[in-house]
Amino acid sequence: MTRFTSLSYENPRDLVFGRAKQPLRYGLGLEVGAGRVIPELKYWPRRGAEEAGKLVEEFTRITKEALERAVDLGAEALQLETELSYKATMQPKLAREIVEAQRSVMEDYHSEYGITLALRVTVADIRWSKSLSREEALALMMEAFEEVAAAGADVLSIESIGGKEVFDYSIIRGDLEGIALSLGILAPIDVERLWRDVVRIAARHGVIAGGDTACGFANTAMKLAGGLARRMVPHTLAAIVRAMSIPRTLKAYEVGAKGPGKDCAYENVAIKAITGYPMSMEGKASAVAHSSLLGNVAAAACDLWSNEQVENLKLFGGTGPQVFLEILHYDCELMNAALRTGRETMLRDLMVESDAWRDPQALILAPPFAWEIARVVVEEGDDYRRAVRAGIRALQLIETEWRKGRLRMDDREAGYMLRLKRELERLPSDAEDLLDRAGYYESKIESFKLSNYF
């Protein structure tokens, strides 16, 4: 296992969209992180397609229509992402058929039009299914990875949720100890075990082990935090959760993942600063899937630019995937024009300026601040201390910018920030001390068993 003990970027000014220290080439001639931003289109089948047994036909249609629009727009490069549903993951042979059908269409368009293409496939984490044991579910997941890798997937990813049972219980209660247990101890253990197998499968088939995401944790907190008018949890807490999620997402790269990191991992800015690998991000175009306060700042260091997920519905401008591909295409064209003309830092800084000061969640994604959080992560030797230090550093940055009058926060948020500061300082100094509290969570959460992790 590679332990990252230093940053790949010595200066946060070098963190910019379209350029990564370790660019990747894969798929049908696609280059990522090599000087341009590539759209990554995500889609979801129409309701009823799965129940009707027509998933292969549905994904084939989505792929053809998306590539037709890409060619019409003059797009030179595109990455597709197929996220497998729970049911498709439980049927690895079906997952293979979906990918084979998509790959056939992609090869036809690449051959005829010269467009460079790649396909990311994300396997669902079904280990918390009530109809299967954890061992049965894990076996099906690994079989699905094997099948899609053999069928033509170029990048393998997953949104793993080990530790989420404790996190979900804790986030709605503002329980920082439970959050630290989940993100600093349980999740990194789970990610390491899971990704050792995924990396081996990827190597066996000559494909890319793409990376994980803290979507089930940090995006849950972001969703609960809501907008500026309504919130279920404080935005400051959601920001701290995002920072504390960095070590568990980093763990996939420490056991061999190479990127490009998956879009819904907004923590990817810090992951890129540490690893130098290219990263996918999502922002304003992901409003089709969820709202956020991170519309522009999320693009500041992206190498792939994604829409999150759109259902294959008919809209005035075409299908949902076609419409959002067009939106992504023009976003990427603007960033690529900036790269060609040497104005990328100017555009990046404008993206940051437009978003970073409206909310603490946006602030910590701006490259200078994400870089600072990444720096303290690599200074620590164990995952628990990494998570705690990341949270503390994020809160320090938030408080500093608030006291300068640059970061806007209302009185409720400011008050919670000061309370959170005290609670972070009271967290146990090492993982063993916090593990002594695990019995409390076992008694409160039916689905949580510490033995699943140790």
Secondary structure, DSSP 8 states (H G I E B T S, - for coil): -----S-S-SSGGG--TTEEEEEEEETBBEEEEESS-EEEEEEE--TTTTTTT-HHHHHHHHHHHHHHHHHHHT--EEEEEEE--HHHHT-HHHHHHHHHHHHHHHHHHHHHH--EEEEEEEE---TT-TTS-HHHHHHHHHHHHHHHHHHT-SEEEE---TTHHHHHHHHTTT-HHHHHHIIIIIHHHHHHHHHHHHHHHHHHHT-EEEE---IIIIIHHHHHH-SSS--SS-HHHHHHHHHHTHHHHHHHHHTT----B-TT-TTHHHHHHHH---BEEE-GGGGGT---S-TTGGGTT-SEEE---EE--EETTEEHHHHHHHHHHHHHHHHHHHHHTT-HHHHHHHHHHHHTTT-HHHHTTSHHHHHHHHHHHHH-SSHHHHHHHHHHHHHHHHHHHHHTT-S---HHHHHHHHHHHHHHHHS-SSHHHHHTTHHHHHHH-TT--GGGT-
